[in-house]
């Protein structure tokens, strides 16, 4: 585990203890546990090193302890026992070189190491034995579970224009909108019950990005779209209001997700005043520079161009992972076009079947969603036209009454009025029914949107697999180079100093790569398990949501149709004298 | 009275008969029906022909039952002849000529037209004045060749399109406002009640046209709702196949019910079209026919006024001639007498129109109250049944949904 000398933070020990506890629980139970912990860590580099970081220590051994870069908290560790990290069982060969200073890019953010929350040991488990969360009531308060009294209520309000200070070349600066995010909760982790912060959309993007890095394999609710519109439109009331609604929906979805609701990222987003201390992803410049700095080193000293274990915990992006990115790209090409099959591949037949089914579901969901939209429109039109017809008859009634010369005209006017009133009432009823139908069908649209989260989670899996495959190829090429060197140097009596050194370097590289490979495999397995758990959870949720949707839709259709029928039955009764008069 | 499909069951109401059916009955009767539309000819020349069946015991008609084949232009001929001969009577309106080619032979259009033609003939047969017309007898009795000959003779002489009626009325109106020439005195009857009636008729048309427009849209909405419900049902069924187990079954049921309701909606759309929208349209046409009669009355009035003017001038001329003991006097006296006869005839014609119109308007209003009442009743009945059907169909789903959430 983490050697004490590398552990600057008092938490570490507790981590260890907790891990053992959880491990014990874990081994004994058969239940499904949510892998709350992520193996991700933020590794944006500071060019000037030596900045004492107040994030976490990242080590290969404890990576599985990682929640996110932001906190050292161990909250809710007990209720979300993680997938037993293999690191606990095995001791990686190398420890020191793997220490990598993590950098908190926001210099003025509070130091979380100093903030100690009591571990949330005694929370009520949030999932029932099967790991399924059943939702009895559809529109329940966010985060409420069947067996828990916890809540996390979020609302988004009060959009305000603010000006981008300094930095801007344009005088007067850029303006942007911030929203007031108010949270009320009884979750102990939050250390308070009411919070109120101002955030802008960029912050939401950051939150979303950090979540997707930190929770690979999890079906993370997708965030609202960035809209590509001109700045004028951005300020318009309608747009701002629409975005406010979307943000609220998004945050509430996050708060409902059994794993994400416990995340530090979300908590920080909701509670920290002032500038949000999550590293923005638009640190490409520093990452690029970082990559540029490392690349020549990597190229020059080829044996050092290894993928480090902690690197494999996130997908290869550009910037600092440049070399790894290209290696994996090459590997994917080999996978697709090469003659031999990769050594490790997706062999989980259950998963493949499930994936197929999910894509089929997505298709049908999209279709149903679209048809639901046109049904709603047709119902709306019906209500409108019925109302217009009613109004036309009301006008006619008035006209006939005013102009009446003969009594029969007044009789006709009275008949017309009966029909007109019924039509107007029916129109109102149609429109009310429609408003409810819209809400019910929202479920379809929601679940359709969630498919994106599933895609993302599954691609987390495939990119983790690609990393494994790449490392395996890497290893095999390293081994073969080492062999060649050994054979060559054995031929020279007394050895060749350069060659020996090279061989040693190679052997080092092999060791590091082996570790990286183990990490990568563990990461891959972890993501696989996340996928599995989430798939089950989603199936259960979807099932419950659809049942509620159907019930709601059918019930309101019955109720309103009956009322409409009654209105018209009355009119039919009042005009029945005409029915008798007409034969046939 | 307007009823639905088969007017054979209706009695042609003569003042004395109640509901005579058998030929042996003493009371006179005349019942007509228009049925069995059939497409004749090919290509551009193609048209629809209808069977017109007459059942009567009136002596002027040959035999208790006669079947003839007629086409739309024959009906137009009849309408035009009646319009010429029975000025002052509100001639029953005809359904419009179809302007859209592809619609001309659609089943829906043909059926609507058939129904309207049936109503047209029956209204004539039940009108106290119109039923005695020779032209009606011709229409109901003669063979097709004779009919065709009669029809082609009328072209150019009496052939008037509905647009022509409007033109006549516009001419009358323009003449009324044409005081520029001086000698054209305003030919307004200066009858306040009649003015009120004219205003009423014009405004009524606008109101009715609007109501009819919305009624037609309502028909479309029913069709659209039916269509989208059907599509929705299909989509939901596919979704159900994905889900499987109780939920999947519920989805399938939902889809099945949606399809059923879609059919109900289409049927109601058709029912609305025939029994609600069409009567409204018929009402509009009837009002337009009244406008044509108004135009005729204005013509007759103008004619009567002009003649009165001419007679006055002629009298003055005549007296002049008397004083000068001209030998043109005798001729002038003769002409004067002729003019006076014409004038009396014109006045008589005008007054007859006025009398007829007064009776007609009462008849019309009463008829329309009944017609609309029937239409309203059908409308309400149809909507009530539809809504009830919808609620029942959905209600039957509820127990299955209960099973799902267990």
Interface residues (C-beta under 8 A of the other chain):
Chain A: X357 X360 X361 X364 X365 X367 X368 X370 X371 X372 X374 X375 X377 X378 X379 X381 X382 X385 X386 X388 X389 X392 X393 X395 X396 X399 X403 X405 X406 X408 X409 X411 X412 X415 X416 X418 X419 X422 X426 X543 X544 X546 X547 X550 X551 X554 X555 X557 X558 X559 X561 X562 X564 X565 X568 X569 X571 X572 X575 X576 X577 X578 X579 X581 X582 X583 X584
Chain B: X1 X2 X3 X4 X5 X6 X9 X10 X196 X197 X200 X203 X204 X207 X208 X210 X211 X213 X214 X215 X217 X218 X221 X222 X224 X225 X227 X228 X229 X231 X232 X234 X235 X236 X238 X239 X241 X242 X243 X247 X250 X251 X254 X362 X365 X366 X368 X369 X370 X372 X373 X374 X376 X377 X379 X380 X381 X383 X384 X387 X388 X390 X391 X394 X395 X397 X398 X401 X404 X405
